[in-house]
Amino acid sequence: MRILSGMRPTGPLHIGHLVGALLNWREFQKENECLFMVADYHALMSEYKSPQDIKNFSIEMVKDWIALGIDPEKSIIFLQSEVKEHLELFMILACLTPLSWLYRSPTFKDQIKELKDKEITNYGFLGYPVLQTADIILYKAERVPVGSDQLPHLELAREIVRRFHFIYKTQIFPEPQPLLSKTPKLLGLDARKMSKSYNNYIALSESPDQIKKKIMSMFTDPQRIRLSDPGHPEVCNVFNYYLIFKKEMTSDVKDWCINAKKGCTECKKILADVLIEYLRPFREKRKDLTDAYIEKVLKEGNKKARAIASATIKEVKSVMGL
């Protein structure tokens, strides 16, 4: 299968990205043709007031990808803005996408609430799903790894593809299907959704000392007030982190908690050591990745992506009579 996925370079990647996407990407590339896109135009839709940060975030994000095992020899890693056909196909699709389809998007409404300080009530953000559709079908991707919150966007992408096919009496694009993988739910340090907007995340590139400091700030069991009180691991966010990063320890952790053998502070100190050790191979590989190497990877990936995109645009123009 050909698979396309991407991330917006709007800040440092965190352990939520690791658990929710990157571990799956690493597996996908073993048996599929994968394209992984640095979605810098999508980032611009919310970061247009400080676009100078996007380039650096893009380089740092690709360092994270490669350090975690995304292999540029197996997958195409590229920069969205360096493949001009994205905007060309976006313009074509924008002309045939009804506004009513965009206004009904639940993600648009949710993001306006979550990112109210970003002033994203603009045309670009409203058209986000159309550019996303262009990203996908430009490479004729058959599968797109998404979370459940992105399913409405993918359904809209299929509707746009059907409308294109109906209007121009052709069938040149596969209708992209979701690739839903089982991913554990990892909440932020404050037990809300992990988000850069909430500043409740642990970045992949943070130092051991920073990780310890953040873990020690985590919310624990609100019902456990004294050390002698029995805990309730099923409602404790710290316990959930053990389930994800050190599953073989969970029976011991549950015993510490339920039987009040260890306090929450000690439990968090142990968790910090677990997470630091989990990320150690990543940190060691990442420190050897230079900006020059990442720029070389992107240059080669951009060339490969442009070759596919250029052929698709020629086909689109042919069926449209342009």
C-alpha positions in Angstrom: 0.0 0.0 0.0 1.0 3.6 -0.4 0.6 5.5 2.8 0.8 9.2 3.4 1.0 10.9 6.8 2.4 14.1 8.2 2.7 16.5 11.1 2.6 20.2 11.5 5.9 21.8 12.7 4.4 24.1 15.3 6.6 23.2 18.2 8.6 20.3 19.7 7.2 16.8 19.3 6.1 15.1 22.6 5.6 11.6 23.9 1.9 11.8 22.7 3.2 12.0 19.1 5.4 9.0 19.9 2.7 6.8 21.2 -0.1 8.1 18.9 1.7 8.1 15.6 5.5 7.6 15.3 5.7 4.0 16.6 3.0 3.1 14.1 4.9 4.9 11.3 8.0 2.9 12.1 6.0 -0.3 11.6 4.2 0.8 8.4 7.4 1.5 6.5 8.5 -2.1 6.9 5.9 -3.4 4.4 4.5 -0.4 2.7 5.4 2.6 0.4 5.4 5.5 2.9 5.5 9.2 2.4 6.0 11.3 5.6 5.3 15.0 5.1 6.4 18.0 7.1 3.2 20.0 6.8 4.6 23.5 7.0 1.7 25.1 5.0 -0.7 23.6 7.5 1.4 25.0 10.3 1.2 28.4 8.6 -2.6 28.4 9.0 -2.3 28.9 12.7 1.3 30.3 13.0 1.1 33.0 10.4 2.1 35.6 13.0 5.4 33.9 13.7 6.3 32.0 10.5 10.0 32.4 11.2 9.8 29.6 13.8 8.4 27.0 11.3 11.7 26.3 9.5 13.6 25.4 12.7 10.7 23.4 14.1 10.7 21.5 10.7 14.3 20.5 11.1 14.0 19.5 14.7 10.9 17.5 13.9 12.6 15.4 11.2 15.5 14.8 13.7 12.9 13.3 16.0 11.4 11.2 13.3 14.8 9.7 12.2 16.0 9.2 15.8 12.9 7.2 16.4 13.4 4.9 13.4 11.8 6.6 10.4 14.2 5.5 7.7 14.8 7.9 4.8 16.1 4.9 2.8 12.8 3.2 3.2 10.4 6.2 3.2 10.1 9.5 1.5 10.5 12.3 4.0 9.7 15.7 2.4 8.6 19.3 3.0 5.1 20.2 1.8 6.1 23.8 0.7 8.8 22.5 -1.5 6.3 20.5 -3.7 4.4 23.3 -5.4 1.8 20.9 -6.8 0.2 20.8 -3.4 -1.1 24.3 -3.8 -2.0 23.8 -7.4 -4.2 20.8 -6.7 -5.6 22.6 -3.6 -6.7 25.5 -5.8 -8.4 23.1 -8.2 -10.2 21.2 -5.4 -11.2 24.5 -3.7 -13.1 25.5 -6.8 -15.4 22.4 -6.6 -15.7 22.0 -2.8 -19.0 23.5 -1.5 -18.6 25.9 1.5 -21.3 24.0 3.4 -19.0 20.9 3.5 -16.3 22.9 5.3 -18.6 24.7 7.8 -19.9 21.4 9.1 -16.5 20.1 10.0 -16.4 19.4 13.8 -12.6 19.7 13.9 -12.8 23.3 12.6 -15.2 24.3 15.4 -13.1 22.5 18.1 -9.8 24.0 16.9 -11.3 27.5 17.0 -12.2 27.0 20.6 -8.8 25.3 21.6 -6.6 27.8 19.7 -8.6 31.0 20.4 -5.4 32.9 21.0 -4.2 32.1 17.5 -7.0 34.0 15.6 -7.6 31.2 13.1 -11.0 32.3 11.8 -9.4 32.8 8.4 -10.0 31.4 4.9 -6.9 29.2 5.1 -8.0 27.4 8.2 -11.5 26.9 6.9 -10.0 25.3 3.8 -7.6 23.0 5.9 -9.5 19.8 4.9 -9.3 20.7 1.2 -5.5 21.2 1.3 -5.3 17.9 3.3 -7.3 16.2 0.5 -4.8 17.6 -2.0 -1.9 16.3 0.1 -3.4 12.8 0.1 -4.6 12.4 -3.5 -1.6 14.1 -5.0 0.3 10.9 -4.2 -2.7 8.6 -4.8 -2.3 7.4 -1.2 -4.6 4.4 -0.5 -4.4 4.6 3.3 -4.0 7.5 5.8 -3.1 6.9 9.4 -5.5 8.9 11.5 -7.0 9.2 14.9 -10.8 9.0 15.4 -10.9 12.8 15.6 -9.6 13.0 12.0 -12.2 10.6 10.5 -14.6 13.5 9.4 -11.7 15.1 7.4 -11.0 11.8 5.7 -14.7 11.3 4.8 -14.7 14.8 3.4 -11.6 13.9 1.3 -13.5 11.0 -0.2 -16.5 13.2 -0.9 -14.2 15.7 -2.7 -12.7 12.8 -4.7 -16.2 11.6 -5.7 -17.2 15.1 -6.8 -14.0 15.4 -8.9 -14.7 12.1 -10.6 -18.4 13.0 -11.2 -17.7 16.4 -12.7 -14.8 15.3 -14.9 -16.1 11.8 -15.8 -13.0 10.1 -14.6 -11.7 7.7 -11.9 -8.0 8.7 -11.4 -7.9 8.8 -7.6 -8.3 6.0 -5.1 -10.7 7.0 -2.3 -8.4 7.3 0.7 -9.3 5.0 3.6 -8.3 5.4 7.3 -5.6 3.3 8.8 -6.8 3.0 12.4 -4.2 1.4 14.7 -4.7 0.6 18.3 -2.9 3.3 20.2 -2.9 3.7 24.0 -4.5 6.9 25.2 -1.8 9.1 26.8 -3.1 12.2 28.6 -1.2 15.3 29.5 0.5 15.9 32.8 -2.7 17.6 34.1 -4.9 14.7 32.9 -6.3 16.8 30.0 -5.6 16.0 26.4 -1.8 16.3 25.8 -1.4 19.5 23.8 1.2 22.2 23.0 -1.6 24.7 23.6 -2.0 23.5 27.2 1.7 23.2 27.8 1.1 19.9 29.6 3.4 17.7 27.6 6.9 16.1 27.8 8.9 16.8 24.7 10.9 14.0 23.1 14.0 16.2 23.1 13.9 17.2 26.8 16.8 16.5 29.1 16.5 13.9 31.9 16.3 16.7 34.5 13.4 18.3 32.6 11.6 15.0 32.4 12.0 14.5 36.1 10.7 17.9 36.9 7.6 17.5 34.7 6.8 14.0 35.9 6.9 15.3 39.5 4.3 17.8 38.6 1.8 15.2 37.4 -1.7 14.9 38.9 -2.2 11.6 40.7 -5.1 10.0 42.6 -7.2 12.8 44.0 -8.7 10.5 46.6 -5.3 9.5 48.1 -4.5 12.3 50.6 -2.2 10.6 53.1 0.6 8.1 52.5 -1.4 5.5 54.4 -4.5 5.9 52.3 -5.1 3.1 49.7 -4.8 4.4 46.1 -7.0 3.9 43.0 -4.7 3.1 40.1 -7.5 2.9 37.6 -8.1 6.7 38.0 -4.4 7.7 38.3 -2.7 9.2 35.3 0.7 8.2 36.6 -0.4 4.5 36.5 -1.5 4.9 32.9 2.0 6.0 32.0 3.4 2.8 33.5 0.9 0.8 31.4 2.4 2.4 28.2 6.1 2.7 29.0 6.8 -0.2 31.4 3.8 -2.6 31.3 5.7 -5.4 33.0 5.9 -3.2 36.2 2.2 -2.5 36.4 1.3 -5.4 38.8 4.0 -4.1 41.2 2.8 -0.5 40.8 -0.8 -1.5 41.4 0.3 -3.3 44.6 2.3 -0.2 45.8 -0.8 1.9 45.3 -3.7 -0.2 46.5 -1.8 -1.4 49.6 -0.2 2.0 50.3 3.3 0.6 50.1 4.7 3.6 48.3 3.5 7.2 48.2 2.7 9.1 45.0 6.0 11.1 45.2 8.1 8.0 45.2 6.0 6.4 42.5 6.5 9.4 40.2 10.3 9.4 40.9 10.4 5.8 39.7 8.3 6.6 36.6 10.7 9.5 35.7 13.5 7.0 35.7 11.5 4.6 33.5 10.7 7.3 31.0 14.3 8.5 30.9 15.5 5.0 30.2 12.8 4.4 27.6 14.0 7.5 25.6 17.7 6.9 26.1 18.3 5.2 22.7 16.4 8.1 21.0 18.4 10.7 22.8 21.7 9.0 21.8 20.8 8.7 18.2 19.3 12.2 18.0 22.5 14.0 19.2 24.4 12.8 16.2 21.9 14.2 13.6 23.1 17.5 12.2 21.0 20.2 10.5 23.1 19.6 7.3 22.1 15.9 7.3 18.4 16.7 7.8 18.5 19.3 5.0 20.1 16.6 2.7 17.4 14.1 3.6 14.7 16.7 2.9 16.3 17.7 -0.4 16.3 14.1 -1.6 12.8 13.5 -0.3 11.5 16.6 -2.0 12.8 15.4 -5.3 11.1 12.0 -5.0 7.8 13.6 -3.9 7.9 16.1 -6.7 8.3 13.4 -9.3 5.1 11.7 -8.1 3.2 15.0 -7.7 4.2 16.3 -11.1 2.8 13.2 -12.8 -0.4 13.5 -10.9 -1.0 17.1 -11.8 -0.4 16.4 -15.5 -3.0 13.7 -15.3 -5.4 16.1 -13.5 -5.0 18.8 -16.1 -5.4 16.3 -18.9 -8.8 15.0 -17.7 -9.9 18.6 -17.0 -8.8 19.8 -20.5 -6.5 22.5 -19.0 
